[in-house]
Amino acid sequence: FRTFDATGHGTVSKEALFRIVVNLFPHTSHGIFRKLLEKLGLDTKTAISFDEFYAQFRKQEPAQPKWLDPVSRHGPRFLTAFQVHQQLKEKARQKFMTMGEMFPSGKLDGRIMKIELRSILNQLSLPVEDSE
């Protein structure tokens, strides 16, 4: 960067920055360079300092995906009845368990209370709100 700093003020022109990028990546065209400057928010600058250039890359570094963060790693807090139905159908299709195993013992008539349904859904990690 200092090699291309003609004034010694710690900045380079866009043209000099283009030459730096071409030295690092020989097949870089002017069009790609313009897009790079736009993406970094440096397209309106006439002189660019190394710190400013580097800071733009630091901002652009991909952060750890949110789903990998153990603190925020969770799906929707509650599912809709439609979502639960779709997941139950998939579990039944994959023979995750027989439907008879889902009902509390002694309830072979197929009827369960609201609290029993909620318990079953929570055991299957399918939480729903009361309104659903």
N, C-alpha and C positions, 0 to 999 in steps of 0.2 A: 504494500500500500504506500509506504514511504517513497519507494522508487518512482512512483507515478505522481507524487505530490510535488508539482512544479514550483509552487510558491513557498513551501515549507511551513504552511499554516496548519497542517494536519488534515487538509481536505483535498479531494480530487474532483475534477469535473466529471460530468456524465460520460464524456468521451474517454477520459482516462480510466474510469471505472469499467467501461466497456472493454478496453484493452486488457485490464486485469482479468476480467471474466473470460475473455477469449484465450488468455494465457493459461487459465485453469481448465477451460472447457473449449477446445479449439473449434468445435462445430457450432458454436453459438452464433445465431444470426441477429441482426439488428431488431427484427420483430420479436424474437424470444427475449432479448434483452429489455425491450420496451415493456413487455408483459411482466417480466421480473420486477422492474422498477415500479410498475403499477401495483402489483401484488404486495410489494414491500412498503408501498405508500411513499416512495421516493421519487416519483415521476415529476413532481412539481419543483424539486430542488435543483439548483444550479451547481452547488458544491456540496459534496457529501463527505462527512468525516468517517473515519474507520469505526469509531464508537457508535455513531448513528447507524451505520451499515450493519454492524455486528448486532446492535440492539434489535434491529428489525428481524434478524434471523432468530434471535432468542425468543421474540414474541411468537414467531411462526412455528417453533418447535412443537411437534405434537405432544400434548400432555397425555398422561396415562388415561386410558379410556375410563369413563365414569363407572362402568360396570366392574372394573377391576379394583376400584376403591372399596375396601372392606367396610368403611363407614357408611357409604351411600349405596352399597350393592344390594338392591332390592327392586323388585318389579313393582307393578302397581299395588297400592296398599289394599284395595278392594277390587274384586272383579265384578263384572256385570253378570246377570243371570245367563245371558247369551254366551259369554266367555266360559262360564262354568259348564254350561251344557256342552259346548264344543269340546272342552277338555275331558269331560266325563265320557262323551262318545268315543273320543280317541283312546282313552284308557280301556274302555270296553272292547274296542276294536282290536287293541293289542293284547287283550285278555290279561290286563294288569291284575285284575281280580274278578271273581264272579260277582254278579250283582247281589246274590244272596249273602255274600260275606260282608257287604256294606251295611246290612240291616242289623240292628241289635238282636241278640239271641232271643228267640221266642216271638219275634215279630215277622212271621212268615206270611202274613196277609198283605204285605207290601205297603202298609201305612206306617208312617213315622211322624213323630211330633216335630215341631219347628226346632226345638232345642237339640233333638237328635240329629236332624239334618245338618244344623250348624256344626255340631261336633264331628260328624262324618266329613263334611267339607273342610273343616280345619285340619283334620288328620291327613287329608289329601292335599294340604297346602293350597286350598281354594277358598280364601276368605271372601265373604260377601257381606254387604250391609243389610240391615233389617229391611230396608225398603225393597230390596231385590227379592 
